Amino acid sequence: MSAGPTPLAQSPMWQALAAHHREIGSRHLRQLFADDSSRGERFAAEAAGIYLDYSKQRITDETLRLLLALAVECGLPERIEAMFRGEVINTTERRAALHVALRRPQGMALVVDGTNVVAEVHAVLDAMTRFAETVRNGDWRGHTGRRIRNIVNIGIGGSDLGPVMAYEALRHYSERALTLRFVSNVDGTDLVEATRDLDAAETLFIVCSKTFTTQETLVNAHAARDWCLSHLEDEAAVAKHFVAVSTNAEGVKQFGIAPGSMFGFWDWVGGRYSMDSAIGLSTLIAVGPEHFRALLSGFHEMDEHFRSAPLTSNLPVLMGLLALWNNNFLGAATQAVLPYEQYLKRLPAYLQQLTMESNGKHVREDGQPVGVDTSPVVWGEPGTNGQHSFYQLIHQGTRIVPCDFIGFAKALNPLGDQHDLLMANLFAQTEALAFGRTADEVKADGDSAPKLVPHRVFEGNRPTSTLLVERLTPATLGALVALYEHSVFTQGTVWGIDSFDQWGVELGKSLAKRTAAELTGGNEPALAHDSSTNALIRRYRRLRTQTET
Ligand SMILES: O=P(O)(O)OC[C@H]1O[C@](O)(CO)[C@@H](O)[C@@H]1O
């Protein structure tokens, strides 16, 4: 009988990294910087307009050498090639993961099973562009002949987070005459508040769902349809006020949206990798075709870098391996993403899905336990808001929280010296986190009572990376997102997991379906859950019908 593959933690390179960690794991960044005056320039790399400074990570040259060797041992170069060739790397769903095809220029064919998928991508892109232009220039009229002024995107997960993140990120480049709203939650408040002040005659709904079976989206889409018809009082209005983005033409037709108003994509685009497919229709309408194509070109530039740059200077590879080092060897369970750019306020939420839905897995592709920790918990807030909230823990708490700081050299909305102040905060935070403040330094400052000294000590040695970009543009946004996509892929490859499935969302979905039927109706159904769930359902049933006092 075959002994099966060697568990990751027993592999030679993992073992070498564990030994190396025992040797240097507690070495302080103060010492690492003191030992090498060029560290700040040496531990940096640049691609697609993004400069990555990783010198404030707790690593040495040897750490990097070993991490890169681990990536090679785990087959990263071959796996990158396999993804770009369109091989079935999403093995549990038996599909390719070809989001890189979505941003290829027209002439750069990618033939999978005899089909040039890039040509198909551009055919959809052209249709989206034509449609977006009619909306933007007012040729597309609502049912009563009025111009469309409001766009409401209905979708959830990847069919929401990408569009909303991109809309917020690129607001500076958006058509001001259009109001965009995003509805995702099955909580009725989301739709009610999104439509409360809108005129149905001027509102276009984009129903985004890869599968067109997602309960939240369909429920919201039907409620939006009811809202629209309650105002416009004619079934025919649906044709002018609803379009769909999906891979499920039949489902779209059943909803009542004509095939001509559907923009398609393919099963090889994962939901969380779909913001640059037709799911980006709201983005395209908001920013216009030129900016949308610039966004795609930024993605593509990072793709090409990921595919062709040597591993030693490959941004996504470096970021992925550093995240893995922090997670698996330094024991950090979380990863903070801290954009010092207000427009990127939804980026942490977007990256939560990208990272945690991709790599929050406990088994390898072959079904065997991974045996080491996988995805960190990703979270964050834009700077400087976080500084007055959770940074306390990052500076002086007992846990290590590796942070990605993201900043831009040029402000999109210059206001006095506010941008310099913003960036001064970013630089100061990374410095304080790395170097801290010793008791002797606190005492030397002379403004602390002795008993306060320990409270004012900062241990430092908190690992951070800084991503510095000239300006937030559609192209740099695309490059930034692609950077994180490929970093996630790098980590998943080392762990040997399928980063493109999401079986973990299924159990909750099916239990919710069963439970929904038990919450309403006159007679209490026989409840066969555990005693906690049974009691909660009973109390809920009582409260929902109880007369208010
Ligand atoms: O676009 P759909 O098919 O409605 O799916 C929405 C989301 O639901 C999931 O399948 C599971 O949460 C996500 O991966 C996806 O982005």
The ligand as a Tripos MOL2 file, in Angstrom:
@<TRIPOS>MOLECULE
LIG
   16    16     1     0     0
SMALL
NO_CHARGES

@<TRIPOS>ATOM
      1 O1        -23.2430   34.8880   -7.7420 O.co2     1 LIG1
      2 P1        -24.0260   33.8820   -6.9610 P.3       1 LIG1
      3 O2        -24.1660   32.5790   -7.6880 O.co2     1 LIG1
      4 O3        -25.3610   34.4460   -6.5770 O.co2     1 LIG1
      5 O4        -23.2210   33.5530   -5.6530 O.3       1 LIG1
      6 C1        -22.9600   34.5340   -4.6990 C.3       1 LIG1
      7 C2        -21.9160   34.0900   -3.7300 C.3       1 LIG1
      8 O5        -22.3200   32.8980   -3.0790 O.3       1 LIG1
      9 C3        -21.2010   32.0260   -2.9290 C.3       1 LIG1
     10 O6        -21.3090   31.0140   -3.8450 O.3       1 LIG1
     11 C4        -21.1540   31.4040   -1.5830 C.3       1 LIG1
     12 O7        -21.2180   32.3490   -0.5660 O.3       1 LIG1
     13 C5        -20.0050   32.9210   -3.2340 C.3       1 LIG1
     14 O8        -18.8900   32.2150   -3.5970 O.3       1 LIG1
     15 C6        -20.5710   33.7610   -4.3230 C.3       1 LIG1
     16 O9        -19.7740   34.8740   -4.5870 O.3       1 LIG1
@<TRIPOS>BOND
     1     1     2 2
     2     2     3 1
     3     2     4 1
     4     2     5 1
     5     5     6 1
     6     6     7 1
     7     7     8 1
     8     7    15 1
     9     8     9 1
    10     9    10 1
    11     9    11 1
    12     9    13 1
    13    11    12 1
    14    13    14 1
    15    13    15 1
    16    15    16 1
@<TRIPOS>SUBSTRUCTURE
     1 LIG1         1 GROUP 0 **** ****
